[in-house]
Amino acid sequence: MSRFILKRLGQTIIVMGILSFIIFMLVSMLPGDPVYAMLGGEISVDTYDRWYHALNLDKPVIVRYLLWLWDAVRLNFGTSASYHKPVMEVLAQHVPVTLYFSFLSFVISIPLGIITGILSAVYRGKRIDTVVTMAANVTCCLPQFWLSVLFLYIFSMKLGWLPSFGFTSPFIDLSKSIRQTILPLTCLTLGGIASITRQTRSSMLEVIRQDYVRTARSKGLLERKVIYIHALKNALIPVITLMGLRLGMLIGGSMFVESVFNIPGMGTLFVTSIQAQDIPLIQACVLLIALVSSIVNMVTDIVYAIVDPRIRLD
């Protein structure tokens, strides 16, 4: 197991090195003068020269990449032109908000998706299976952005039940935080519940037809034991992969929901940095999202290997 973890860790480092180079090159190839794009055309020559040298634009592109990578390893991404403060300070203000919503959505969607998937598989062909399957299929087709706008229109603008924007820490005002969290959290969670339900149902239907499950039933074991002890563990193997992908998507793809509800998280920060063409902030946001996704994928592989020891032999 230790060898497997070291192997996955080495692969993650290589992937991050490749991704960092791609991210840097893509941002470097943005059209126009980077300094004027960030600060506008109405700047002094001294300001232009200061930012030109701060971004190392006077050096060859490979040297610029190596210097940027060395600073990134030391968590030094420079100064944000739009926020006028170090990039790490800006990230420290916005990242916890996205992690808060991602963690809540993940914790809620995983057990609900697994439970509904098991019920749908166990009662295959019955009314509960039809309802669950139809609801999951429909929900998977609904974009988060469209759901966000729809919920905002119905529950905030028309009914006035819930606030339409903002975020308050639960440590500051719990009641207000809950009210502001309900709509965006629902939009982030519904898709996860639907996708995990479908995958769990498909996996359970395949597993419960296996010989060892029939043998367990023939021994007189309770159906509950057969399902939750013998069948569920093997059925969860493909679900674990989906769980890892889901967590990575939550952290990297919450920008639409955050933008609609004006939540000061990573999504809103990323959109703002692109609109302002804030190059240091764009590079830091993309690299952070790639890093989190790579770490989540590595942890998923490790959990996968724990559940199915055969994976360690790959």
Secondary structure, 3 states (H helix, E strand, C coil): CHHHHHHHHHHHHHHHHHHHHHHHHHHHCCCCCHHHHHHCCCCCHHHHHHHHHHCCCCCCHHHHHHHHHHHHHCCCCCEECCCCEEHHHHHHHHHHHHHHHHHHHHHHHHHHHHHHHHHHHHCCCCHHHHHHHHHHHHHHCCCHHHHHHHHHHHHHHHCCCCCCCCCCCCCCCHHHHHHHHHHHHHHHHHHHHHHHHHHHHHHHHHHCCCHHHHHHHHCCCCHHHHHHHHHHHHHHHHHHHHHHHHHHHHHHCCHHHHHHCCCCCHHHHHHHHHHHCCHHHHHHHHHHHHHHHHHHHHHHHHHHHHHCHHHHHC
